[in-house]
Amino acid sequence: MRPSIHLQVEGGPAVLVDTSTDLRQQALTFGITAVDAILYTHSHADHVLGLDEVRRFNMLKGGTIPAWADAATVADLQRMFAYVFDASAEQGGGIPQMSLTAINGAFGVGPLAVQPVPLMHGPRAILGFRFGRFAYLTDCNYIPDEAWPLLEGLDLLVLDALRHRPHPTHFTVEAAVEAATRIGAARTYFTHICHDLPHEATCRALPESMELAYDGLVVNIDAGTPWK
């Protein structure tokens, strides 16, 4: 299914990164019953077209769900989902209730500290996110100079690695391994992988600390110092 992660902070919020096209199926398959906040990496279709499914989480939460994204993604979401965000649009039943905030530096979602990480997805600037000693960097083929210091001291890294053949907007496996080696996380999982990569054979060829992620993967992470 499409790339997305769900963080459940002990004693804190449940945070969804991206409302993927598969959000409904992902939630049903993996028992996701709470979303208290949403972070967006960028506004490409596979990362946002499940937004309408947020209305179910509104019912479970009992109110509006806050969301954060860079300014370009905020503008795109407001345009793509005008029936949700345009106050002048005709209102009907079952409309997702969300608030959008443009990201401008580090911020907190309840006690969870969120560090945006600038990335390049081909010609488009997008965001990855760091939470304590974990970083999630999907949909990228270049890590800008200013991002590297933000990725030091990681226990766990999730990084884009589409396939072996070159692609204009995604890391190849080889380029992802090179980037992951430079970052030096204790453990790296590759995401946004396509059908060109057979799971077991690809994992056998990777360095010992690296492997392909998969649907339903669950890991425990250090979420870092609480946001104040």
Summary of the structure (lengths in Angstrom):
residues: 228
radius of gyration: 17.2
end to end distance: 35.1
largest distance: 55.0
contacts: 717
relative contact order: 0.13
helix: 27%
strand: 27%
